[in-house]
Amino acid sequence: MSIEKILAISGKPGLYELKLQTRTGFVAESLIDGKKVTVGLRSNVSLLSEISVYTYDGEIRLSEVFRNIAEKEDNGPAISHKEDNAKLETYFREALPEFDEDRVYASDIKKILNWYNMLQAKGLVSKDAPAAEATEAPAEEVSADE
């Protein structure tokens, strides 16, 4: 799963891929229509790789939540984010049973499912372990053998 350069920009619909940095901000490309936008440094921007979801035991990375949904759906699309809140919460509980109901709101679940469906349509999420973890595992094995 490669969401390292995927951005959510406040006030703009959809998700964006970071293309390049400039002196005054950066250029991002929409995952929806492929249009490029210039984003200033004052804009409120979130990297998806830095977002976490509250659980009863702490927090879990958004990439892990996406992987759980991908496992549940066998790499297929999730339910629509436009379903009613009760159905969304039930669905989200199946993918992430330990999410903190007091701190994860229906609006958060809608956003996560909408993002997942956008990324899934582009082939950016899967139930497989992320490449970063896969490359770290052999390094640990090498150090254990020494």
N, C-alpha and C positions, 0 to 999 in steps of 0.2 A: 504494500500500500504506500503510495507516494503522495502525501499531503503536505510535504515540507514547504512547498512554495505556493500553497493555496491560501487565499486571503478572503476575509469577509470585511467589506468596507461599509461602515455605518452610513446610512442614507442612500445606499445603492443596492438594487436588488441582485440576488444571485451571489455567485462566488467568482473569484478572479484568480488568475495565475500570475504570479510575480514574474515579469519579463526582464526588467533592468532598473537599476538605480540611477537617479540623476542628482544633480546638486540640490535641487529644490524638492525632491520627493522620489517618486518612482513611476514606472509605467507598468500597468497591469492589463491582462487580456481577459475579457468576460468568458466564462465557460458556457454561457447561454448562447450568445450570438457571435462570439469571436471578436467583438469590437475592442479596440485598445482605448484605455483611459489613462490620463495623467492624474496622479494623486499627490497632493501636497503633504508636507510633513505634519501639518496641523490636523489632518483628517484622522478620524478614529478608525484604526485598522487593527484587525485581529488575525494572527496566523492560526490556522486550524490546528497545527501541530502543538500549539501552546495552550489550547483550551482543554479543560478537564471538567468532568461531571462529578457532582457530589455523590458519595455513597455513605452508608452507615459506618464504614471502616476508614473513610478518608476521601480520596479523590481517585478517579480513573481517567486516563487520557482519552480524548475523543477518538483517537485512532483505534483504541481497544473497543470502544463502544461500537464504532463502525464495523470492526471485525466480528463482534458478537452478532450484530444485525445480519452481516453477510453470511455467517454460519447458520443462523436461523432461516435465512431465505435461500441458502445454497447459492450464494453470489448473485441472487436475483434482486429485483426492486422490492422495497419495503412498502407498507400501506401508505396511502396518500396522507400528507400532513393536513389535509382539509377535513379529515374525519372528526367526529365529535371527541371532546376531551376525555371522556371515560374510556372510549375504545382505544385512543392513543396511549393512555396510561397503562391499560391492560397489555397492549402490544409491547410497549417499552419495558414493562416488568418482565415479560417473557425473554427479552433480549438482555436485560440487565436487572436481575432480580433484586440486587442490593442497592439500587439507587435511592437516595434520600428524598422521600416524598415531600418533606417540609421545605427543602431548599431547591428542588428541581421542579419548576413550574410547567404547566401545560404549554406555555409559549416556548419554553426551552425545548421540550420534546418535539413540538412542531418544527422548530428551526433545525434540530438535529436530523429528523426524518427527511425534511426537505433537502438539506445538504447531502445526506446519504444518497438520496435518489438522484441528485444532480451528479455526484461523483461516480455513482454506480453506472449511470448512463455513459460516462466517459471512460469507464474501465479503470478508475483510480482507486477502487476499494475491492478487497477480496478477503476471503476467510483464511488465507495463508498468512503465515507470520511475516511481519515487515522485513524488508531487506536488511535494515540496520541490525535487527536482532539476529538474523541468519548469519551475518558476517561476524558478529561478536562471538557466537557460539564456537566456531572452529578455533578462534584465538584462545578461548578459555581451555579448550581441549589440548592445544599445543602447550600452554603453560603448565597444565596438569601433568603432561608426559615428561617434562624436563626434570 
